[in-house]
Amino acid sequence: MSASDPVVSALHEGMRGFLSLVTGIRPDLHRYCARMTGSVADGEDIVQDTLARAYYALSEMETVPELRPWLFQIAHNRALDHLRRYERRMSEPLDSVSESALSEAGDPEELLAREQATQAAISRFVELVPAQRSAVILKDVLGHSLSELAQLMSISESAAKAALHRGRERLQTLSAESSASGAAHAGNPAAIGKSVVASEVSPSIARYVALFNARDWDGVRALLAEDVRLDLVSRAKRNGRSEVASYVGNYSQLTDWYLAPGVVDGREVVIVFRKRSDGRPSYFIELGFSGGLLSTIKDFRYVPYILAEASRLEWSAS
């Protein structure tokens, strides 16, 4: 079926309506998922998966659930599946959290815990076991209550409380160790700046960036493999050189945009500036090459919050 097919058009229209409905929730979903995975890109993958599953699940429901807790519960489960799938070794599984009673933290302690959690780089959270990680993010970063923690994590309130207490202690220890070793101060959680040198940039990425900045659109199109796949995140997916060529054409209409080779959370990417004079980039694009040709494009243009949580954001000076 083509995009002009009435059934496909109806599905697309329904999905656009659903995405519009959850626009205000998505940045917080991403904050949670990025910290659970330690990567803004992986976090967005989970957000996309969460929203897709939620949209199709709605068609089987008689009543619509309260969206925010329902979406967070789906995201929580997808994040755990992500961790298991990549066989990340954790010392304490989610279902082994002790339910021993802990005293309520006073207001100063609550405020300190929230400050530490919101200032911590997302890469720091992966050093907490999943239950502690989830509890700290939900409570101290996103402001959920203990009862909401228990519901979203499918554990008792006392277990959620224990996970939160231990997670806070662990995060405080990690922050202290980081400070002692001369790491960046707490008010600047992300390493941001022009620090990627030319020798660290892959030739394929460097060529794509050079062609784009020279406005050599024929040269950019020549890099496309016949079976190139485009994921314009949250907007469209296209397959094949002829379809993806129009994507290049859309960028050709933007005369002042500028690209730079860069790194986001340890991944080599293309950093996008809407104006060359901008001090901070707007988003990034992940490119995959095969046999010297561009085989995959993952463009985060339509998820404007994507870089807000990055632990490491660097790009090459021109």
Secondary structure by P-SEA (a helix, b strand, c coil): cccccaaaaaaaaaaaaaaaaaccaaaaaaaaaaaaaccaaaaaaaaaaaaaaaaaaaaacccccccaaaaaaaaaaaaaaaaaaaccccccccccccccccccccaaaaaaaaaaaaaccaaaaaaccaaaaaaaaacccccccaaaaaaaacccaaaaaaaaaaaaaaaaaaaaaaaaacccccccccccccccccccccaaaaaaaaaaaacaaaaaaaacccbbbbcccccccccccccaaaaaaaaaacccbbbbbbcccccbbbbbbccccccccccbbbbbbccccccbbbbccccccccccccbbbbbcc
